[in-house]
């Protein structure tokens, strides 16, 4: 009987470890924003909304919501489009007028709107 209990314990432990590894992999895929990017967003958000503890919590919530909706590479792409689109002239107009750029910004705006509703 002791051998069966030991085998069952080993199997249970193996399943627990496998489940933890799977959960960790899922969390990593949902948390692909580097800390520096999250902090940069929170600093900017707090500058725009007030530098209080309550705003810190709202802004932290906001980037978490955005990260849950938009993968980091798409966030960076949309942020880049927004920055370059401010450049006057031909270069800026290329980023303001292409469908890919418009879609990237639209996706970011949609994620920001969801974050606004849920966090502020």
MIROZA-706061 format. One record per residue: residue in one letter; x, y, z of N, C-alpha, C, O in turn. Coordinates in steps of 0.2 Angstrom, whole numbers, padded with zeros to 4 digits, always signed. Example, Ala and Ser with C-alpha at 12.3 -4.5 7.8 and 13.67 -1.06 7.14 Angstrom:
<sites>
A+0066-0028+0039+0062-0022+0039+0066-0016+0039+0071-0017+0042 S+0064-0011+0035+0068-0005+0036+0064+0000+0039+0067+0006+0040 
</sites>
This chain:
<sites>
X+0004-0006+0000+0000+0000+0000+0004+0006+0000+0003+0011-0003 X+0010+0006+0004+0014+0012+0004+0017+0014-0003+0018+0020-0004 X+0018+0009-0007+0021+0010-0013+0016+0014-0018+0018+0018-0022 X+0010+0012-0017+0004+0015-0021+0004+0022-0019+0003+0027-0023 X+0004+0023-0012+0003+0030-0010+0009+0034-0012+0008+0040-0014 X+0015+0032-0012+0021+0035-0014+0020+0037-0022+0022+0043-0024 X+0018+0032-0026+0017+0033-0033+0012+0038-0034+0013+0043-0039 X+0007+0038-0031+0001+0043-0031+0004+0050-0030+0002+0055-0033 X+0008+0050-0024+0010+0057-0022+0015+0060-0027+0015+0066-0029 X+0019+0055-0030+0024+0058-0035+0020+0060-0042+0022+0065-0044 X+0015+0056-0044+0011+0058-0049+0007+0065-0048+0007+0069-0052 X+0005+0066-0042+0001+0072-0040+0006+0078-0040+0004+0083-0043 X+0012+0077-0037+0017+0082-0037+0019+0084-0044+0020+0090-0046 X+0020+0079-0049+0022+0080-0056+0016+0084-0059+0018+0089-0063 X+0010+0082-0058+0005+0086-0061+0004+0093-0059+0003+0098-0062 X+0006+0094-0052+0006+0101-0049+0011+0105-0052+0010+0111-0054 X+0017+0102-0053+0023+0106-0056+0021+0108-0063+0023+0113-0065 X+0018+0103-0067+0017+0104-0074+0011+0110-0074+0012+0114-0079 X+0006+0110-0070+0001+0115-0070+0004+0122-0068+0003+0127-0071 X+0009+0122-0064+0012+0128-0062+0016+0131-0068+0016+0137-0069 X+0020+0126-0071+0024+0129-0077+0019+0131-0082+0021+0136-0086 X+0014+0128-0084+0009+0130-0089+0006+0137-0087+0006+0141-0091 X+0004+0138-0080+0002+0144-0078+0007+0150-0079+0005+0155-0081 X+0013+0148-0077+0018+0153-0078+0019+0155-0085+0021+0161-0086 X+0019+0150-0090+0020+0152-0097+0014+0156-0099+0015+0161-0103 X+0008+0155-0097+0002+0159-0099+0003+0166-0096+0002+0171-0099 X+0005+0167-0090+0006+0173-0087+0012+0177-0090+0011+0183-0091 X+0017+0174-0092+0022+0177-0096+0020+0180-0103+0021+0185-0105 X+0015+0176-0106+0013+0178-0113+0008+0184-0112+0007+0188-0116 X+0005+0184-0106+0000+0190-0104+0004+0196-0101+0001+0201-0101 X+0010+0195-0099+0014+0200-0096+0020+0201-0100+0026+0201-0097 X+0019+0203-0106+0025+0204-0111+0028+0211-0111+0032+0212-0115 X+0025+0215-0107+0027+0222-0107+0033+0223-0102+0032+0221-0096 X+0038+0225-0104+0044+0226-0099+0042+0231-0094+0038+0236-0095 X+0045+0231-0088+0044+0235-0082+0045+0242-0084+0041+0247-0083 X+0050+0244-0088+0052+0251-0090+0046+0254-0094+0045+0260-0093 X+0043+0250-0098+0038+0252-0103+0032+0254-0098+0028+0259-0099 X+0030+0249-0094+0024+0250-0089+0026+0257-0085+0021+0261-0084 X+0032+0258-0082+0033+0263-0078+0033+0270-0082+0030+0275-0080 X+0035+0270-0088+0035+0275-0093+0028+0277-0094+0026+0283-0094 X+0024+0273-0095+0016+0274-0096+0013+0277-0090+0010+0282-0090 X+0015+0274-0084+0012+0277-0078+0014+0284-0076+0010+0288-0074 X+0021+0285-0078+0023+0292-0077+0020+0297-0081+0017+0302-0079 X+0019+0295-0087+0015+0300-0092+0008+0301-0090+0005+0306-0090 X+0005+0295-0088-0002+0295-0086-0003+0300-0080-0008+0304-0079 X+0002+0299-0075+0001+0303-0069+0003+0311-0070-0001+0315-0067 X+0007+0312-0075+0008+0319-0077+0002+0322-0080+0000+0328-0078 X-0002+0318-0083-0008+0321-0087-0014+0321-0082-0019+0325-0083 X-0014+0317-0077-0020+0316-0072-0019+0318-0065-0024+0317-0061 X-0013+0320-0063-0012+0322-0056-0007+0317-0053-0007+0311-0055 X-0003+0319-0049+0002+0315-0045+0000+0313-0038+0003+0315-0034 X-0005+0309-0038-0008+0307-0031-0007+0299-0031-0006+0296-0036 X-0008+0297-0025-0008+0289-0024-0014+0286-0028-0013+0281-0031 X-0019+0290-0028-0025+0287-0031-0024+0287-0039-0026+0282-0042 X-0021+0292-0041-0019+0292-0049-0014+0287-0050-0015+0284-0056 X-0009+0285-0046-0005+0280-0047-0008+0273-0048-0007+0270-0052 X-0013+0272-0044-0017+0266-0044-0021+0266-0050-0021+0260-0054 X-0024+0271-0052-0028+0271-0059-0023+0270-0065-0025+0266-0069 X-0018+0274-0065-0013+0273-0070-0010+0266-0071-0009+0263-0076 X-0008+0263-0065-0006+0256-0065-0011+0251-0068-0010+0247-0072 X-0017+0252-0066-0023+0248-0068-0023+0249-0076-0024+0244-0079 X-0023+0255-0078-0024+0257-0085-0019+0253-0089-0021+0250-0094 X-0012+0253-0088-0007+0250-0092-0008+0242-0091-0007+0238-0096 X-0011+0240-0085-0012+0232-0085-0018+0230-0090-0017+0225-0093 X-0023+0234-0090-0028+0233-0095-0026+0233-0102-0028+0229-0106 X-0022+0238-0104-0020+0239-0110-0015+0233-0112-0016+0230-0118 X-0011+0231-0107-0007+0225-0109-0011+0219-0109-0009+0214-0113 X-0017+0218-0106-0021+0212-0107-0024+0212-0114-0027+0207-0116 X-0025+0218-0117-0029+0218-0123-0024+0218-0129-0025+0215-0134 X-0018+0222-0128-0014+0223-0134-0007+0220-0133-0004+0222-0128 X-0004+0216-0137+0002+0213-0136+0007+0219-0136+0006+0224-0140 X+0013+0218-0133+0018+0223-0132+0020+0226-0139+0021+0232-0140 X+0022+0221-0144+0024+0223-0150+0019+0228-0154+0021+0232-0157 X+0013+0226-0153+0008+0231-0156+0007+0237-0153+0006+0243-0156 X+0008+0237-0146+0008+0244-0142+0014+0248-0144+0013+0254-0145 X+0020+0245-0145+0026+0249-0147+0025+0252-0154+0026+0257-0156 X+0022+0248-0159+0021+0250-0165+0016+0256-0166+0017+0261-0169 X+0010+0255-0162+0006+0261-0161+0009+0267-0158+0007+0273-0161 X+0013+0266-0153+0016+0272-0150+0021+0275-0155+0021+0281-0155 X+0024+0271-0159+0029+0274-0163+0025+0278-0169+0027+0283-0171 X+0020+0275-0171+0016+0279-0176+0013+0285-0173+0014+0290-0177 X+0011+0285-0167+0009+0292-0164+0014+0297-0164+0013+0303-0165 X+0020+0295-0162+0026+0299-0162+0028+0302-0168+0029+0308-0169 X+0029+0297-0173+0031+0299-0180+0026+0303-0184+0028+0308-0188 X+0020+0302-0182+0014+0306-0186+0014+0313-0184+0011+0317-0187 X+0017+0315-0178+0018+0322-0176+0023+0326-0180+0023+0332-0180 X+0027+0322-0184+0032+0326-0188+0029+0329-0194+0025+0326-0197 X+0030+0335-0195+0027+0339-0200+0030+0337-0207+0035+0334-0208 X+0026+0338-0212+0028+0336-0219+0027+0329-0221+0022+0326-0219 X+0031+0327-0226+0029+0321-0230+0030+0315-0225+0026+0310-0226 X+0035+0315-0221+0037+0309-0217+0031+0308-0212+0028+0302-0211 X+0029+0313-0209+0023+0313-0204+0017+0311-0208+0013+0307-0205 X+0016+0313-0214+0009+0312-0217+0009+0304-0219+0004+0301-0220 X+0015+0301-0221+0015+0294-0222+0012+0290-0216+0009+0285-0217 X+0014+0292-0210+0012+0288-0204+0004+0290-0203+0001+0286-0199 X+0002+0296-0205-0005+0298-0203-0010+0295-0208-0016+0294-0207 X-0007+0293-0214-0012+0291-0219-0012+0284-0221-0017+0282-0224 X-0008+0280-0219-0008+0273-0221-0013+0269-0217-0014+0271-0211 X-0016+0264-0220-0021+0260-0216-0018+0256-0211-0021+0255-0205 X-0012+0254-0212-0009+0250-0206-0007+0254-0200-0009+0252-0195 X-0005+0260-0201-0004+0265-0196-0011+0267-0192-0011+0267-0186 X-0016+0268-0196-0022+0270-0194-0025+0264-0189-0028+0265-0184 X-0024+0258-0192-0027+0252-0188-0023+0251-0181-0026+0250-0176 X-0016+0252-0182-0012+0252-0176-0014+0257-0170-0015+0255-0164 X-0015+0263-0172-0018+0268-0168-0025+0267-0165-0026+0268-0159 X-0029+0264-0170-0036+0263-0168-0036+0257-0163-0040+0258-0158 X-0032+0252-0163-0032+0247-0158-0029+0249-0152-0032+0248-0146 X-0024+0254-0152-0022+0257-0145-0027+0261-0142-0028+0261-0136 X-0030+0265-0146-0036+0269-0143-0041+0265-0140-0044+0267-0135 X-0043+0260-0144-0048+0255-0141-0046+0252-0134-0050+0252-0130 X-0040+0250-0134-0037+0248-0127-0037+0253-0122-0039+0252-0116 X-0035+0259-0124-0035+0265-0119-0042+0266-0117-0043+0268-0111 X-0047+0266-0121-0054+0268-0119-0056+0262-0114-0060+0264-0110 X-0055+0256-0116-0057+0251-0111-0054+0252-0104-0057+0251-0099 X-0047+0254-0104-0044+0255-0098-0047+0261-0094-0047+0261-0088 X-0049+0266-0098-0052+0272-0095-0058+0270-0091-0060+0272-0086 X-0062+0266-0095-0069+0264-0092-0068+0260-0085-0071+0261-0080 X-0063+0255-0086-0062+0251-0080-0058+0253-0074-0058+0251-0069 X-0054+0258-0076-0049+0261-0071-0050+0268-0068-0048+0269-0062 X-0054+0272-0072-0055+0279-0069-0062+0281-0067-0063+0286-0066 
</sites>
